[in-house]
Amino acid sequence: MTDRYFEDYVPGVTYDCGSIEVTEAEILEFARRFDPQTFHVDPVAAVDGPYGGLIASGWHTASLMMRLYADNYLSPVSSLGSPGVDELRWPRPVRPGAVLSLRATVLEARLSRSKPDRGLVRTRAEFVDAEDEVVFSASLLNFFLVRPA
């Protein structure tokens, strides 16, 4: 992964980007700082809430995805950042103790017309739980350098 360039992101290829456990302490810490809704910050009150218990903020789930994506998919020698994210979804709640696995599938790769030293890659990122149910998905755009001649 450390020497991956634009040419190595081939449409149709899926990468296993590792897994991460979601702890109650992290759910509470994140939500208290960034998304203080009852079902994210109060385990007792969350039992009577719409999800029947404490769940992670979708933004917390997105940040966990980004950690694995940066560590296991983005190449440190060629990644040039991102112009944006499309279709951000969290279709199922994430509960304390969940172990989420990230898979990243290259959807599209095209060279830049204006900057020939780079290309744009569109990737479908999906977090799945232990039952292989998708709990997060997004279409991510990233710029990568082409391999030096």
Buried (B, 14 or more C-beta within 10 A) or exposed (E): EEEBBBBBBEEEEEBEBBBBEBEEEBBBEBBEEEBEEBBBBBBEEBEEBEEEEBBBBBBBBBBBBBEBBEBBBBBEEBBBEBEEBEEBEBEBBBBBEBEBBBBBBBBBBEEEEEEEEBBBBBBBBBBBBEEEEBBBBBBBBBBBBBEEE
